[in-house]
């Protein structure tokens, strides 16, 4: 069985509901996959997709504007990003565009982008037309979902879609930092759901640290902050 | 060539450009080319070399040597520039790093030769490996020893490798080399059959284990991996620390985090987080440092919000914690971790996440402006202009007091405890006092009772011995004849038929004695009618021990004298004399029993006088008196009485039999025995 390890970063302006989105998802996954001691800001979970298993490390980010400049540290080495905006706030939607630009210019490797319009329960206050959002998502090659953290709608789908995309991405072999490997025989995937944090089994060497790949002009991920 | 112009010590920008004329900078290490051109050049060269097979090896090495010479000459003057670039490289990753890595590659090729010349003078202390061995046994008890040896071998080469290269490489290269070593070990684990049985989790642990021991040792070496030479980590540390001091006024309001500084629990958590941050410097390998950061972040998370805390809460609170902690060598520590921690750990996992947050916090602090605190620029400047010693928000005060308050709280708690304890002690003390008081009363009562019960009888005893002594020594005592003291002495016994007369006579005798011993004053008190045993008893009790001893001695010494004594005494001599003589000769042994009753009988007359109170008292007194009498009297009187009066007394006793029975046996048993022998001895 194929196992993929990926890092997802959740981006978006303050107040769009990043945390509640994550918390809602954790709450659902709680019994199964998430170690409860970890706060909502960071957690790992396993998602089984098709015949593979995707280990997701979800990194929440601080949404305050003042911490905007710190974002690169968070999304460095990320394989996927959830771009969350509030459908009642056009401003948050435009902020998403800013994020996308930033990601595109700063992250050298392919990333799975998902645009998430949160607070779909506030349909009456909608400020961002559904079509506009979908179109925009299409232009950046991202999936678009609308969710409601309040009513727990569509959240699981977001993560599932992301997992599927990651699987596809990993099979394309374009992304070096996305670690994928075949799990060894003795490690039965069902058993490994119990220990989420037992990561990086039998891992492939990280090209980011291989001198050769750097010499050949591949982007280097500097570990320094 | 660029290097030929170097002696001028000035480097024009044009000089640094690539020889090929492209826009990039060149580098002497690349023969003046930029990296790209150089690589192309090298590839061309390699191809050419391959084509020319191995015939040209010799000239090539020559060439290399000369190249190296050039490089070395240029290296020193170039180093500053290089360092600058090193710093820039963080921002201009792509281009610069490309160059650097080529540069580094080159250098490694170069120095492989030069290091061969260096003697391996360095030896790793064996303690490192012994510690490793022990640790291995603890952590992986089930693993075969081969792995242990393997791991140690790896650590050995790893340490040597790092030390060897640390002198030559710059930090970034070294960190890459370290990372490569980690990967090498991982690969080794994958390929080697020793590790076939080891599952992936254990492999993780193993690589951690290796890293831990290697880096723990390396960390202690100065300027190798921790704030290595050639970096300005230390300077940055100082700058950071000063910066944090300057920002000591920043509080939770500025950072918009919801903390309640008045909440003790909140303070406690922050305090914990701070101590973890401070502890980070003490941890020696990056894993331990990360663990510290993780624990710190968890405290901060709990501090930040009761609900599952989000990054929105975490980061500001963490910034606050860093500001308040001002951890030593913060930048050095962060750099150390980022450079030499196993990259995979750092990029993934909780530790990595929190460490990233810490980095963010640090960078936020470094770049803090009025804007980022969303406050007025003027105000911000004002605060910043304030000397660090003055600056300080209420938070700072609260925190700086944190330790003090904690201590104070502990102290007050302790004080309260002590107070309770003292109260209890006081209570108990009072109880004790009460008990003591009641006990005292009881004792006093008892004593009084006893005193009431134990009266006069003793007196005569003492008096008697003294009398004897004095009497023997000097006649004067008898002079005080008047002795009105009314002792319940057995004088009556002497003269049975005329009991009354006997008594009076005896009293007289006793009176002498009393007067002599105590004081004349008492004798008057002891009126015949009023002589209360109590009065006499009190007097008797106290001196008794004193008197007794001499009495005994005397009694022993003067066994014979007493008998004679009465003779000496003027008044009494007449009466006693006759009787005594006769009595003495008689069998003392037989006489004893009877005499006791005799006395009793004699008491009877007294009883009414003395014990006007109650019958019981009388009884008790009688007992005592009897005892006393027995003792005292034994020497003389008992002896006298027994035989002759025995029969008579018996008759008398018959009347007062009840009283006598109870008292007599005890008296007889206790006292007579010791004294009898004397008596018996005397007469014989």
Interface residues (C-beta under 8 A of the other chain):
Chain A: X5 X7 X14 X18 X19 X22 X23 X26 X37 X38 X39 X40 X41 X42 X44 X57 X59 X60 X61 X62 X63 X64 X66 X67 X69 X70 X73 X74 X77 X108 X177 X184 X186 X187 X195 X197 X198 X199 X200 X201 X202 X203 X205 X206 X208 X209 X210 X211 X214 X215 X217 X219 X220 X222 X223 X224 X225
Chain B: X39 X89 X90 X93 X94 X97 X98 X101 X102 X104 X105 X175 X176 X179 X180 X183 X186 X187 X190 X199 X200 X201 X203 X204 X256 X298 X301 X307 X308 X309 X310 X311 X312 X314 X315 X316 X334 X335 X338 X339 X343 X344 X346 X347 X348 X349 X350 X353 X354 X356 X357 X359 X360 X362 X363 X364 X367 X371 X372 X373 X374
